[in-house]
Amino acid sequence: MNIVISEKDTAIYYELSGRGYPLVLLHGQYMNSTMFDTFDQEFGEDYQLIKIDLRGHGYSDKPLHINLDDYISDVLSVLDELYVKKAHFLGYGLGGMVAQAIAIRYPHLVQRLVLVSVGNEPFNDSEERFHLEFANLLRTMKQKDQDKLLAQYMYHDRKTVERWKRRLKDTETTMTNLERKAVNYSTEDVDLLSQSHLISAPALVVSGEHDHIIRPDHGRTLSEKIPNATYMLFENSGHAPMIEEKDRFVQNVKIFLAPELDI
């Protein structure tokens, strides 16, 4: 196992695959680095894939207090360990927020930035609004039925997403309530939108048209704040456009990342 010690003596797990220019892959909330295993073949021929389990997730330590600075330190610790001075970053959900924050604070580290299902507010706020929208129905349902209902409004191609999720390593069900709470509140009151004009790297912001959590207009708003950003709407996707329309996603990300060394 590849382990590095980050801030507050926290062990961070990461994986390496592929070869070429470094591409850092940052997972979503309550997910882990295995969510990107499906892209090893597509991107591994041209890029060194650096997949990191942020603290509170995957095989990394799960402290009871986490904030955005902690996540950032996790990524920087891995990059220091690997002597990576500049890289492309691709982040999904929570990972997108972390990548966005790094692009704001450490612009010299980011060559190009891909943000998938990232909006103009913390995920927790979006999720709470999403749940309130269906509160009358959810309060009478069992948890399993709640999950099925919400999935209808999160994803467009639910069968494809379910197959993908079944292939992921399950590192969530063993979490304690306090560990989950730490992740839940890790981005509370974080405002990255007001600082997004500081991002100097070219950025690609991807949204799914049928995503009721991170609505497409939130992704578009974010893209308008980043000076050199391109917005892309996936019409046949929900919250997981990189899986629901994988071929289109891979093609467009490859095109976006193609000028690898345009320093």
C-alpha positions as CSV (number, residue, x, y, z in Angstrom):
1,M,0.0,0.0,0.0
2,N,1.1,3.5,-0.8
3,I,0.8,5.6,2.4
4,V,2.0,9.2,3.1
5,I,1.6,11.0,6.4
6,S,-0.3,14.3,6.0
7,E,-1.1,17.1,8.4
8,K,-2.2,16.1,12.0
9,D,-0.4,12.8,11.6
10,T,-3.1,11.5,9.3
11,A,-2.2,8.5,7.0
12,I,-3.3,9.1,3.4
13,Y,-3.6,6.2,0.9
14,Y,-2.9,6.7,-2.8
15,E,-2.5,4.6,-5.9
16,L,-0.4,5.1,-9.0
17,S,-1.0,3.7,-12.5
18,G,-0.2,4.6,-16.1
19,R,2.6,6.7,-17.4
20,G,3.1,10.2,-18.7
21,Y,2.1,13.6,-17.5
22,P,0.6,13.5,-13.9
23,L,-3.2,13.6,-13.7
24,V,-4.5,13.8,-10.1
25,L,-7.9,12.2,-9.6
26,L,-10.0,13.2,-6.6
27,H,-13.1,11.3,-5.6
28,G,-16.5,12.4,-4.4
29,Q,-18.0,12.5,-0.9
30,Y,-18.3,9.1,0.7
31,M,-16.5,7.5,-2.2
32,N,-12.9,6.6,-2.7
33,S,-10.1,6.3,-5.3
34,T,-11.5,3.1,-6.8
35,M,-14.3,5.2,-8.5
36,F,-11.6,6.1,-11.1
37,D,-10.4,2.5,-11.8
38,T,-12.8,2.4,-14.8
39,F,-10.6,5.0,-16.5
40,D,-7.3,3.2,-16.1
41,Q,-7.3,2.0,-19.7
42,E,-8.6,5.2,-21.3
43,F,-6.2,7.6,-19.5
44,G,-3.3,5.4,-18.3
45,E,-1.6,5.3,-21.7
46,D,-1.0,9.0,-21.8
47,Y,-1.0,10.0,-18.1
48,Q,0.4,9.0,-14.8
49,L,-2.8,8.6,-12.7
50,I,-2.5,9.7,-9.1
51,K,-5.6,8.5,-7.2
52,I,-5.9,9.7,-3.7
53,D,-8.2,8.7,-0.8
54,L,-8.9,11.9,1.0
55,R,-9.0,11.7,4.8
56,G,-12.3,10.3,6.1
57,H,-12.5,8.2,2.9
58,G,-11.3,4.9,1.5
59,Y,-8.2,3.4,3.1
60,S,-7.0,6.7,4.6
61,D,-7.4,7.6,8.3
62,K,-10.8,8.8,9.4
63,P,-10.4,11.5,12.0
64,L,-13.4,13.0,13.8
65,H,-12.7,16.6,12.7
66,I,-12.0,17.5,9.0
67,N,-12.0,20.8,7.1
68,L,-11.1,21.8,3.6
69,D,-7.5,22.7,4.6
70,D,-7.0,19.1,5.7
71,Y,-8.1,17.8,2.3
72,I,-5.8,20.2,0.6
73,S,-2.8,19.1,2.8
74,D,-3.6,15.4,1.9
75,V,-3.2,16.2,-1.8
76,L,-0.1,18.3,-1.3
77,S,1.5,15.6,0.8
78,V,1.1,13.0,-1.9
79,L,2.5,15.4,-4.6
80,D,5.5,16.2,-2.4
81,E,6.1,12.5,-1.8
82,L,6.1,11.9,-5.6
83,Y,8.1,15.1,-6.4
84,V,5.3,16.3,-8.6
85,K,5.6,20.1,-9.2
86,K,2.7,20.5,-11.6
87,A,-0.2,18.3,-12.7
88,H,-3.6,18.2,-14.3
89,F,-6.4,17.8,-11.7
90,L,-9.8,16.1,-12.2
91,G,-12.2,16.2,-9.3
92,Y,-15.7,14.9,-8.8
93,G,-18.1,16.4,-6.3
94,L,-16.1,16.9,-3.0
95,G,-12.9,16.2,-4.9
96,G,-13.8,18.9,-7.4
97,M,-14.1,21.4,-4.5
98,V,-10.6,20.3,-3.3
99,A,-9.1,20.7,-6.7
100,Q,-10.8,24.0,-7.1
101,A,-9.4,25.3,-3.8
102,I,-5.9,24.1,-4.8
103,A,-6.2,26.0,-8.1
104,I,-7.1,29.1,-6.2
105,R,-4.4,28.9,-3.5
106,Y,-1.6,27.1,-5.4
107,P,-2.0,28.1,-9.1
108,H,1.5,27.0,-9.9
109,L,0.5,23.4,-9.2
110,V,-2.4,23.2,-11.6
111,Q,-1.9,22.8,-15.4
112,R,-5.5,22.1,-16.3
113,L,-8.6,21.6,-14.2
114,V,-11.6,19.4,-14.8
115,L,-14.5,19.8,-12.4
116,V,-17.3,17.2,-12.6
117,S,-20.7,17.7,-10.8
118,V,-19.4,20.7,-8.9
119,G,-21.5,23.7,-8.2
120,N,-21.5,27.1,-6.5
121,E,-22.0,25.9,-2.9
122,P,-20.8,23.0,-0.6
123,F,-22.3,19.6,-1.4
124,N,-23.9,19.5,2.0
125,D,-26.1,22.6,1.2
126,S,-27.1,21.1,-2.1
127,E,-27.9,17.8,-0.6
128,E,-30.0,19.3,2.2
129,R,-32.0,21.3,-0.4
130,F,-32.4,18.1,-2.4
131,H,-33.8,16.2,0.6
132,L,-36.1,19.0,1.6
133,E,-37.6,18.9,-1.9
134,F,-38.9,15.4,-1.2
135,A,-39.4,15.6,2.5
136,N,-43.1,14.8,2.5
137,L,-42.4,11.5,0.7
138,L,-39.2,10.6,2.5
139,R,-40.5,10.8,6.0
140,T,-42.8,7.8,5.5
141,M,-40.3,5.6,3.7
142,K,-37.8,3.1,4.8
143,Q,-34.1,3.9,4.1
144,K,-33.9,1.5,1.1
145,D,-37.0,3.0,-0.5
146,Q,-35.7,6.5,0.2
147,D,-32.4,5.7,-1.7
148,K,-34.4,4.4,-4.7
149,L,-36.5,7.5,-4.9
150,L,-33.6,9.9,-4.6
151,A,-31.6,7.9,-7.2
152,Q,-34.4,8.6,-9.7
153,Y,-33.6,12.3,-9.4
154,M,-29.8,12.0,-9.1
155,Y,-29.1,9.9,-12.1
156,H,-30.5,9.6,-15.6
157,D,-29.0,6.2,-16.5
158,R,-29.4,4.5,-13.1
159,K,-28.6,0.9,-14.3
160,T,-25.2,2.0,-15.6
161,V,-24.5,3.9,-12.3
162,E,-25.6,0.9,-10.2
163,R,-23.3,-1.4,-12.1
164,W,-20.4,1.0,-11.6
165,K,-21.0,1.4,-7.9
166,R,-21.1,-2.3,-7.4
167,R,-17.5,-2.5,-8.6
168,L,-16.2,0.1,-6.1
169,K,-14.5,-0.9,-2.9
170,D,-16.9,-0.6,0.0
171,T,-15.1,1.5,2.6
172,E,-18.2,3.4,3.8
173,T,-20.4,0.9,5.7
174,T,-17.8,0.4,8.4
175,M,-17.7,4.1,9.2
176,T,-18.9,5.2,12.6
177,N,-21.5,7.9,13.0
178,L,-18.9,10.4,14.3
179,E,-16.6,9.6,11.3
180,R,-19.5,10.3,8.9
181,K,-20.4,13.5,10.7
182,A,-16.8,14.7,10.2
183,V,-17.2,14.2,6.5
184,N,-20.6,15.8,6.4
185,Y,-19.4,19.0,8.0
186,S,-16.0,19.1,6.4
187,T,-17.0,21.8,3.8
188,E,-19.6,23.6,5.9
189,D,-19.6,27.4,5.2
190,V,-16.9,27.0,2.5
191,D,-17.2,29.7,-0.2
192,L,-15.1,29.0,-3.2
193,L,-17.3,30.8,-5.7
194,S,-16.3,34.2,-4.6
195,Q,-12.6,33.3,-5.1
196,S,-13.0,31.4,-8.4
197,H,-11.9,34.4,-10.4
198,L,-8.4,33.7,-9.0
199,I,-8.1,30.4,-11.0
200,S,-5.6,30.9,-13.8
201,A,-5.5,27.4,-15.2
202,P,-7.8,26.5,-18.1
203,A,-10.9,24.7,-16.6
204,L,-13.6,22.4,-17.9
205,V,-16.8,22.3,-15.9
206,V,-19.1,19.3,-16.5
207,S,-22.7,19.0,-15.4
208,G,-25.4,16.4,-16.0
209,E,-28.8,17.9,-17.1
210,H,-30.8,15.5,-14.9
211,D,-28.8,16.1,-11.7
212,H,-31.1,17.4,-9.0
213,I,-28.4,17.8,-6.4
214,I,-25.8,19.8,-8.2
215,R,-28.1,21.5,-10.7
216,P,-26.7,22.4,-14.1
217,D,-27.2,26.1,-13.5
218,H,-24.9,25.9,-10.5
219,G,-22.2,24.4,-12.7
220,R,-22.7,27.1,-15.3
221,T,-22.6,29.8,-12.7
222,L,-19.2,28.4,-11.5
223,S,-17.8,28.3,-15.0
224,E,-18.8,31.9,-15.5
225,K,-16.7,32.9,-12.5
226,I,-13.5,31.1,-13.7
227,P,-11.8,33.4,-16.3
228,N,-10.7,30.6,-18.7
229,A,-13.4,28.0,-18.3
230,T,-15.4,25.9,-20.7
231,Y,-18.9,24.7,-19.6
232,M,-20.2,21.3,-20.9
233,L,-23.7,20.0,-20.3
234,F,-24.3,16.3,-20.6
235,E,-27.9,15.9,-21.7
236,N,-28.2,12.2,-21.0
237,S,-26.7,12.3,-17.5
238,G,-27.4,13.1,-13.9
239,H,-24.9,13.3,-11.0
240,A,-22.4,11.0,-12.7
241,P,-21.8,12.2,-16.2
242,M,-18.4,10.6,-16.4
243,I,-20.1,7.2,-16.0
244,E,-23.5,7.8,-17.6
245,E,-21.9,9.1,-20.8
246,K,-18.5,7.7,-20.4
247,D,-17.4,7.6,-24.0
248,R,-18.3,11.3,-24.5
249,F,-16.7,12.2,-21.2
250,V,-13.4,10.5,-22.0
251,Q,-13.3,12.0,-25.5
252,N,-13.9,15.5,-24.4
253,V,-11.5,15.3,-21.4
254,K,-8.8,13.9,-23.6
255,I,-9.3,16.8,-26.1
256,F,-9.2,19.3,-23.2
257,L,-6.0,17.9,-21.7
258,A,-4.2,17.3,-25.0
259,P,-1.8,20.3,-24.9
260,E,-0.1,18.7,-21.9
261,L,3.0,21.0,-21.7
262,D,1.6,24.4,-22.7
263,I,3.4,26.2,-19.9
